[in-house]
Amino acid sequence: MGQLNSMGLPEPGAHTATAAPAAKSSKSLWWFWLLIVVGMVVGVWYFRASRTPSEAANPFGPAAAGKTKGGPGGAGMGNFVVPVVVAPAQRGDLPVYFNGLGTVTAFNTVTVRSRVDGQIVNVAFREGQFVHEGDVLVQIDPRPFQVQLEQAEGQLAKDQAQRKDAEVNLERYKLLFNEGVIPKQQLDTQAALVGQFDGAIKSDQSQVDNAKLQLTYCRITAPINGRVGLRLVDPGNIVHANDTNGLVVITQLQPIAVLFSLPQDELPQVSAKLRAGIQLTVDAYDRDDTLKIATGKLLTMDNEIDPTTGTYKLKAVFSNADNALFPNQFVNVHLLVDTMHDLTIVPAPAIQRGPQGTYVYAVASDNSVKIRPVTIAQTTGNRIGLSGGLNGGELVVVDGQDKLQDGSKVNPTVANGNGAAASPAAPSTPPNPGAPAPTNSSFPPAPQLPQSRSGGSRR
């Protein structure tokens, strides 16, 4: 027996000894799984016991209750209040504008050229300088024209002296003819000679005047008030009267014009105002159509409609005292053609559209909203004028309408001038202590975690 044991053979009771721990281990695992199931059951029971009676009746939460009883924001939402942004409706006048895209154009543009041939001795302007009519721009060498003037004056003096001599001889011939000494033909010849010298003197005088004019052209001046561009010549250059580029370009900026187009459907209203002699106001805005640059007056309109675009052109004039408008600048033009009086004005986001037409959500004194059908009379920018359906001073919802229905309770916040929420409006009724606290989120407030019976937070 001792040898058998030493060889490692199992003893008769060895199988029973190893099977007992295995059975014991499997029993312990069953107890472990049983404890887990019991814990889950207890947890579910505790969670259901800690909920309020209303939550227990509706296992899907307050949002589901609202859906089953009238939808979001309806009367069936119980104490839930929808946060919204509101703005007051105002009573007043609303302007009527026609909007178009325009181009700033210089009122006058002049390319300054030389009228004589010669060498530039002085450029008297700076690039980009504002000049006035009569200011000297360029000086051309005047010496060749001064010589021409002296030659013409010398020839004039010579012819004047010869005429004087011929006139004296004519007077002598008259006396001799009266005494019968000379024939009539000789007297007539002398009179004709005096007439020839008269013609020569006139020609000489024109040469003198032309030389003086050429001297004047050597001094090139600004023909209009305006701003000079980049110079095209330098001192020392030889210029000619037939040069195509010129010396410099002057653009008149004060006043300045704007050319813009409007659809042909708006032609009758504008034409009627012009025929009645009414001066229409024109505002020029930047390319983003947000910043007003200048205000001017409508000058005239074109005499035909462009058949390719169905538009007609108009021209407005601006004083441009601050030089805010620049030639070839693109601007958005707002033409004031009329003003509608005694309208109820609301922000554009307040208008809602449905199968029955346009409407707004008006806030009542008890902080509930009512659907008000309205009639739109005029839309100008971000403001809409209503001719019926709303009174001045009433609050309308401008943000958060997607969560509202007729009769929904709201927590209004008054919008500031930019359309953003500024501050909560004072509620007309005291808040319900049992209602959840309003938030700025568009979703309902999250339910509070259940507290343990000992007063501490549940982990």
C-alpha positions as CSV (number, residue, x, y, z in Angstrom):
1,M,0.0,0.0,0.0
2,G,2.8,2.3,0.8
3,Q,4.3,1.7,-2.7
4,L,1.0,2.3,-4.4
5,N,0.7,5.6,-2.6
6,S,4.2,6.6,-3.6
7,M,3.4,6.0,-7.3
8,G,0.7,8.7,-7.1
9,L,-2.3,6.5,-7.7
10,P,-5.5,7.9,-6.4
11,E,-6.7,6.6,-3.2
12,P,-10.3,5.3,-2.9
13,G,-11.6,8.5,-1.2
14,A,-9.8,10.9,-3.4
15,H,-12.6,11.4,-6.0
16,T,-15.1,12.2,-3.4
17,A,-12.8,14.8,-1.9
18,T,-12.3,16.8,-5.2
19,A,-15.9,16.6,-6.3
20,A,-17.1,18.3,-3.1
21,P,-15.3,21.7,-3.7
22,A,-16.6,21.8,-7.4
23,A,-20.2,21.4,-6.3
24,K,-19.6,24.0,-3.6
25,S,-18.2,26.5,-6.2
26,S,-21.2,26.1,-8.6
27,K,-23.6,26.7,-5.7
28,S,-21.8,29.9,-4.8
29,L,-22.2,31.2,-8.4
30,W,-25.9,30.7,-8.4
31,W,-26.2,32.7,-5.3
32,F,-24.2,35.5,-6.9
33,W,-26.6,35.7,-9.9
34,L,-29.5,35.6,-7.6
35,L,-28.3,38.6,-5.7
36,I,-27.8,40.6,-8.9
37,V,-31.4,39.9,-10.0
38,V,-32.8,40.8,-6.6
39,G,-30.8,44.1,-6.6
40,M,-32.2,45.1,-10.0
41,V,-35.7,44.4,-8.9
42,V,-35.2,46.5,-5.7
43,G,-33.7,49.3,-7.8
44,V,-36.6,49.5,-10.2
45,W,-39.0,49.5,-7.3
46,Y,-37.1,52.3,-5.5
47,F,-37.0,54.4,-8.7
48,R,-40.8,54.1,-9.3
49,A,-41.5,54.8,-5.6
50,S,-39.4,58.0,-5.6
51,R,-41.3,59.6,-8.6
52,T,-44.2,62.0,-8.3
53,P,-47.7,60.8,-8.8
54,S,-48.0,62.7,-12.1
55,E,-44.8,61.2,-13.4
56,A,-45.9,57.7,-12.3
57,A,-49.1,58.2,-14.2
58,N,-47.1,59.2,-17.3
59,P,-44.0,57.1,-17.6
60,F,-42.7,59.1,-20.6
61,G,-42.1,62.4,-18.8
62,P,-43.7,65.8,-19.1
63,A,-42.7,66.1,-22.8
64,A,-44.8,63.1,-23.6
65,A,-47.7,64.4,-21.6
66,G,-47.6,67.6,-23.6
67,K,-47.7,65.6,-26.8
68,T,-50.7,63.5,-25.7
69,K,-52.6,66.6,-24.6
70,G,-52.5,69.2,-27.3
71,G,-48.9,69.1,-28.4
72,P,-45.9,71.3,-27.4
73,G,-46.9,74.4,-25.5
74,G,-50.6,73.5,-25.5
75,A,-53.0,73.7,-22.6
76,G,-52.3,70.2,-21.7
77,M,-48.6,70.9,-20.8
78,G,-49.6,71.6,-17.2
79,N,-47.2,74.0,-15.5
80,F,-44.5,74.0,-18.3
81,V,-43.8,77.6,-19.5
82,V,-42.2,78.2,-22.9
83,P,-39.4,80.8,-22.9
84,V,-39.8,83.3,-25.8
85,V,-38.4,86.6,-27.0
86,V,-41.0,89.4,-27.6
87,A,-41.1,92.9,-29.0
88,P,-43.7,95.6,-28.7
89,A,-45.8,96.6,-31.7
90,Q,-45.5,100.3,-32.5
91,R,-47.9,102.7,-34.2
92,G,-46.4,105.0,-36.8
93,D,-45.4,105.7,-40.4
94,L,-43.4,103.4,-42.6
95,P,-41.5,104.6,-45.7
96,V,-41.8,102.9,-49.0
97,Y,-38.5,102.4,-50.7
98,F,-37.5,101.1,-54.2
99,N,-34.1,99.4,-54.0
100,G,-31.6,99.0,-56.8
101,L,-27.9,98.5,-57.6
102,G,-26.1,101.6,-58.7
103,T,-22.7,102.9,-59.8
104,V,-21.1,106.1,-58.6
105,T,-20.2,108.4,-61.6
106,A,-18.2,111.6,-61.6
107,F,-20.5,114.5,-62.4
108,N,-18.0,115.8,-64.9
109,T,-14.8,114.2,-66.2
110,V,-12.2,116.1,-68.2
111,T,-9.0,114.8,-69.8
112,V,-6.7,117.8,-69.9
113,R,-4.7,118.1,-73.2
114,S,-2.2,120.5,-74.6
115,R,-3.4,122.8,-77.4
116,V,0.2,123.7,-78.5
117,D,3.4,121.8,-79.2
118,G,6.2,122.3,-76.8
119,Q,8.3,121.2,-73.9
120,I,6.9,121.0,-70.4
121,V,8.9,123.1,-68.0
122,N,6.7,122.8,-64.9
123,V,4.1,120.5,-63.4
124,A,2.2,122.6,-60.9
125,F,-0.1,119.9,-59.3
126,R,0.3,117.0,-57.0
127,E,-1.3,113.6,-57.8
128,G,-4.6,113.3,-56.1
129,Q,-4.9,117.0,-55.3
130,F,-8.2,118.9,-55.3
131,V,-8.0,121.8,-57.7
132,H,-10.3,124.7,-58.5
133,E,-11.2,126.1,-61.9
134,G,-8.4,128.4,-63.2
135,D,-5.6,126.8,-61.1
136,V,-2.4,126.3,-63.1
137,L,-1.6,122.6,-63.9
138,V,1.2,122.5,-66.4
139,Q,3.5,125.2,-67.9
140,I,4.9,124.8,-71.4
141,D,8.0,126.6,-72.6
142,P,6.6,130.0,-73.9
143,R,9.7,131.3,-75.6
144,P,9.0,130.1,-79.2
145,F,5.5,131.7,-79.0
146,Q,7.0,134.9,-77.6
147,V,9.3,135.1,-80.6
148,Q,6.3,134.6,-82.9
149,L,4.5,137.4,-81.1
150,E,7.4,139.8,-81.6
151,Q,7.6,139.0,-85.3
152,A,3.8,139.7,-85.7
153,E,4.1,142.9,-83.8
154,G,7.0,144.1,-86.0
155,Q,5.1,143.3,-89.2
156,L,2.1,145.2,-87.8
157,A,4.2,148.3,-87.0
158,K,5.7,148.2,-90.5
159,D,2.3,148.1,-92.3
160,Q,0.9,150.8,-90.0
161,A,3.8,153.1,-91.0
162,Q,3.3,152.4,-94.7
163,R,-0.4,153.0,-94.4
164,K,0.2,156.4,-92.8
165,D,2.5,157.4,-95.6
166,A,-0.1,156.3,-98.2
167,E,-2.9,158.2,-96.4
168,V,-0.8,161.4,-96.4
169,N,-0.2,161.0,-100.2
170,L,-3.9,160.4,-100.7
171,E,-4.7,163.8,-99.1
172,R,-2.2,165.5,-101.4
173,Y,-3.7,163.8,-104.5
174,K,-7.1,165.0,-103.5
175,L,-5.9,168.6,-103.5
176,L,-4.1,168.2,-106.8
177,F,-7.2,166.5,-108.4
178,N,-9.4,169.4,-107.3
179,E,-7.0,171.8,-109.0
180,G,-7.0,169.7,-112.1
181,V,-3.3,168.8,-112.0
182,I,-3.7,165.0,-111.8
183,P,-6.2,162.7,-113.3
184,K,-8.9,160.8,-111.4
185,Q,-7.2,157.5,-112.1
186,Q,-4.1,158.4,-110.1
187,L,-6.3,159.5,-107.1
188,D,-8.2,156.2,-107.2
189,T,-5.0,154.2,-107.3
190,Q,-3.7,156.0,-104.2
191,A,-7.0,155.4,-102.4
192,A,-6.7,151.7,-103.2
193,L,-3.2,151.6,-101.9
194,V,-4.4,152.9,-98.5
195,G,-7.1,150.2,-98.5
196,Q,-4.4,147.5,-99.1
197,F,-2.5,148.7,-96.1
198,D,-5.6,148.6,-94.0
199,G,-6.0,144.9,-94.9
200,A,-2.4,144.1,-94.2
201,I,-2.7,145.8,-90.8
202,K,-5.8,143.6,-90.0
203,S,-3.8,140.5,-91.0
204,D,-0.9,141.6,-88.9
205,Q,-3.2,142.2,-85.9
206,S,-4.6,138.7,-86.2
207,Q,-1.1,137.3,-86.2
208,V,-0.4,139.2,-83.0
209,D,-3.6,137.9,-81.4
210,N,-2.8,134.3,-82.4
211,A,0.7,134.6,-80.9
212,K,-0.8,135.9,-77.7
213,L,-3.3,133.0,-77.7
214,Q,-0.5,130.5,-78.1
215,L,1.3,132.1,-75.2
216,T,-1.9,131.7,-73.2
217,Y,-2.1,128.0,-74.2
218,C,1.4,127.5,-72.8
219,R,-0.2,128.0,-69.3
220,I,-2.6,125.1,-68.9
221,T,-5.2,125.6,-66.2
222,A,-8.0,123.5,-64.6
223,P,-11.3,123.8,-66.5
224,I,-13.4,122.6,-63.6
225,N,-13.3,122.0,-59.8
226,G,-12.3,118.4,-59.0
227,R,-9.7,115.9,-58.1
228,V,-6.7,115.2,-60.4
229,G,-5.6,111.7,-61.0
230,L,-2.1,110.3,-61.7
231,R,-0.1,112.5,-63.9
232,L,0.7,111.2,-67.4
233,V,3.6,113.5,-68.2
234,D,6.7,114.7,-66.5
235,P,8.8,117.9,-66.7
236,G,10.9,117.9,-69.8
237,N,8.5,115.8,-72.0
238,I,7.6,117.2,-75.4
239,V,3.8,117.3,-75.8
240,H,1.8,117.8,-79.0
241,A,-1.7,119.1,-79.6
242,N,-2.8,115.8,-81.2
243,D,-1.6,113.6,-78.3
244,T,-4.4,111.1,-77.3
245,N,-3.4,110.4,-73.7
246,G,-3.5,114.0,-72.5
247,L,-1.7,115.4,-69.5
248,V,-4.0,114.6,-66.6
249,V,-7.6,113.6,-65.8
250,I,-9.8,115.7,-63.5
251,T,-13.0,114.2,-62.0
252,Q,-15.6,116.4,-60.3
253,L,-16.6,114.8,-57.0
254,Q,-18.7,117.6,-55.5
255,P,-21.4,117.1,-56.5
256,I,-21.3,113.5,-57.7
257,A,-23.8,111.3,-59.5
258,V,-25.1,107.8,-59.1
259,L,-26.6,105.8,-61.9
260,F,-28.9,102.9,-60.9
261,S,-31.6,100.7,-62.3
262,L,-35.1,99.8,-61.2
263,P,-37.6,97.2,-62.6
264,Q,-40.0,98.6,-65.2
265,D,-43.0,97.7,-62.9
266,E,-42.0,100.5,-60.6
267,L,-41.7,103.1,-63.4
268,P,-45.3,104.5,-63.2
269,Q,-45.0,105.5,-59.5
270,V,-41.6,107.2,-60.0
271,S,-42.7,108.9,-63.2
272,A,-45.8,110.3,-61.6
273,K,-43.8,111.8,-58.8
274,L,-41.3,113.5,-61.2
275,R,-44.2,114.9,-63.4
276,A,-45.7,116.3,-60.3
277,G,-42.5,118.1,-59.5
278,I,-41.9,116.2,-56.2
279,Q,-38.2,115.9,-55.2
280,L,-37.5,112.3,-54.3
281,T,-34.9,111.4,-51.7
282,V,-32.2,108.8,-52.5
283,D,-30.0,107.0,-50.0
284,A,-26.8,105.3,-51.0
285,Y,-25.7,102.2,-48.9
286,D,-22.5,100.2,-49.0
287,R,-22.2,96.9,-50.9
288,D,-23.4,95.0,-47.8
289,D,-26.5,97.2,-47.7
290,T,-26.0,97.9,-44.0
291,L,-24.2,101.3,-43.8
292,K,-25.7,104.4,-45.2
293,I,-23.0,106.4,-47.0
294,A,-24.8,109.5,-48.3
295,T,-28.2,111.1,-49.0
296,G,-29.1,112.9,-52.2
297,K,-31.9,113.7,-54.6
298,L,-33.2,112.1,-57.7
299,L,-32.2,114.2,-60.7
300,T,-33.8,112.5,-63.7
301,M,-34.7,109.2,-65.4
302,D,-33.8,107.7,-68.8
303,N,-36.1,108.0,-71.8
304,E,-36.3,104.3,-72.6
305,I,-36.4,100.8,-70.9
306,D,-33.7,98.3,-71.5
307,P,-35.4,95.4,-73.3
308,T,-32.7,92.9,-72.3
309,T,-33.2,93.4,-68.6
310,G,-36.7,95.0,-68.3
311,T,-35.2,97.8,-66.2
312,Y,-34.9,101.6,-66.7
313,K,-32.0,103.8,-65.5
314,L,-32.2,106.8,-63.2
315,K,-29.7,109.4,-62.1
316,A,-29.3,110.8,-58.6
317,V,-27.0,113.6,-57.5
318,F,-25.2,113.8,-54.1
319,S,-23.4,116.8,-52.6
320,N,-20.6,114.4,-51.4
321,A,-19.2,117.1,-49.0
322,D,-17.3,114.4,-47.1
323,N,-16.1,112.6,-50.3
324,A,-17.6,109.4,-49.1
325,L,-18.6,108.4,-52.7
326,F,-15.9,107.6,-55.2
327,P,-16.3,107.2,-59.0
328,N,-17.1,103.7,-60.2
329,Q,-18.0,102.6,-56.7
330,F,-20.9,100.1,-56.4
331,V,-23.6,101.1,-54.0
332,N,-27.1,99.9,-53.0
333,V,-29.6,102.6,-53.7
334,H,-32.9,103.2,-51.7
335,L,-35.3,105.5,-53.5
336,L,-38.0,106.9,-51.1
337,V,-41.1,107.1,-53.2
338,D,-43.9,107.3,-50.6
339,T,-44.7,107.1,-46.9
340,M,-47.6,105.0,-45.5
341,H,-49.1,106.5,-42.4
342,D,-50.8,105.1,-39.2
343,L,-49.6,101.5,-39.4
344,T,-48.8,99.0,-36.7
345,I,-45.1,98.2,-37.1
346,V,-43.6,94.9,-35.9
347,P,-40.3,93.2,-36.5
348,A,-40.2,90.9,-39.6
349,P,-39.5,87.7,-37.5
350,A,-42.9,88.1,-35.7
351,I,-44.8,87.3,-38.9
352,Q,-45.8,83.7,-39.3
353,R,-47.5,82.2,-42.4
354,G,-49.9,79.3,-42.6
355,P,-52.7,77.9,-44.7
356,Q,-55.1,80.6,-43.4
357,G,-52.6,83.4,-44.2
358,T,-50.3,85.6,-42.1
359,Y,-50.6,85.7,-38.3
360,V,-48.6,86.6,-35.1
361,Y,-48.5,85.3,-31.6
362,A,-49.7,88.1,-29.3
363,V,-48.9,87.9,-25.6
364,A,-51.8,88.5,-23.3
365,S,-51.8,90.0,-19.8
366,D,-51.7,86.5,-18.2
367,N,-48.5,85.6,-20.2
368,S,-50.4,83.4,-22.6
369,V,-50.2,83.7,-26.3
370,K,-53.1,84.2,-28.8
371,I,-53.0,83.7,-32.5
372,R,-53.8,87.0,-34.3
373,P,-54.4,87.0,-38.1
374,V,-52.9,90.2,-39.5
375,T,-52.9,92.0,-42.8
376,I,-49.5,93.2,-44.2
377,A,-49.6,96.6,-45.8
378,Q,-45.8,97.3,-46.4
379,T,-42.5,95.6,-45.8
380,T,-39.4,97.9,-45.4
381,G,-36.2,96.2,-44.4
382,N,-36.6,94.3,-41.2
383,R,-39.9,96.1,-40.3
384,I,-43.4,95.2,-41.4
385,G,-46.4,97.5,-41.4
386,L,-49.8,96.0,-40.6
387,S,-53.0,97.6,-41.6
388,G,-55.2,95.3,-39.3
389,G,-55.2,92.6,-36.8
390,L,-52.9,94.2,-34.1
391,N,-52.9,97.3,-32.0
392,G,-49.9,99.4,-31.1
393,G,-48.2,98.6,-27.7
394,E,-49.1,94.9,-27.8
395,L,-46.3,92.3,-27.4
396,V,-45.6,89.9,-30.2
397,V,-43.4,86.8,-30.1
398,V,-40.3,87.2,-32.4
399,D,-38.4,84.1,-31.4
400,G,-39.6,80.7,-30.1
401,Q,-42.8,80.4,-32.1
402,D,-42.1,76.8,-33.1
403,K,-43.0,75.6,-29.6
404,L,-46.2,77.6,-29.3
405,Q,-49.9,77.0,-29.8
406,D,-52.9,79.1,-29.2
407,G,-53.1,79.6,-25.4
408,S,-49.6,78.4,-24.5
409,K,-48.0,79.9,-21.4
410,V,-44.8,81.8,-22.0
411,N,-42.0,83.4,-20.1
412,P,-41.4,86.5,-22.3
413,T,-38.1,88.3,-22.7
414,V,-38.2,91.7,-24.3
415,A,-35.8,92.0,-27.3
416,N,-33.4,94.9,-27.5
417,G,-32.9,97.2,-30.5
418,N,-30.9,94.6,-32.3
419,G,-33.5,91.9,-32.0
420,A,-31.7,89.9,-29.3
421,A,-33.1,89.1,-25.9
422,A,-32.4,91.9,-23.4
423,S,-34.3,91.3,-20.1
424,P,-37.2,89.2,-19.0
425,A,-40.6,90.9,-19.1
426,A,-42.3,91.3,-15.8
427,P,-44.9,88.6,-15.5
428,S,-48.5,89.7,-15.1
429,T,-49.3,86.8,-12.8
430,P,-47.3,85.4,-9.9
431,P,-45.3,82.3,-10.8
432,N,-46.5,78.9,-9.8
433,P,-44.3,77.6,-7.0
434,G,-44.8,74.0,-8.2
435,A,-43.8,74.8,-11.8
436,P,-40.3,74.1,-13.0
437,A,-37.9,77.0,-13.3
438,P,-37.9,78.5,-16.8
439,T,-34.6,78.3,-18.8
440,N,-33.3,79.9,-21.9
441,S,-33.0,76.5,-23.6
442,S,-35.6,75.4,-26.2
443,F,-36.0,72.1,-24.4
444,P,-38.0,71.3,-21.2
445,P,-36.1,71.3,-18.0
446,A,-34.5,68.0,-17.0
447,P,-36.1,66.0,-14.2
448,Q,-34.4,66.2,-10.8
449,L,-32.5,63.1,-9.6
450,P,-34.4,61.3,-6.7
451,Q,-33.0,61.9,-3.2
452,S,-32.3,59.2,-0.7
453,R,-34.5,58.9,2.3
454,S,-31.7,60.0,4.6
455,G,-31.6,63.4,2.8
456,G,-28.3,62.8,1.1
457,S,-27.9,62.6,-2.7
458,R,-28.3,59.2,-4.3
459,R,-25.1,57.6,-5.6
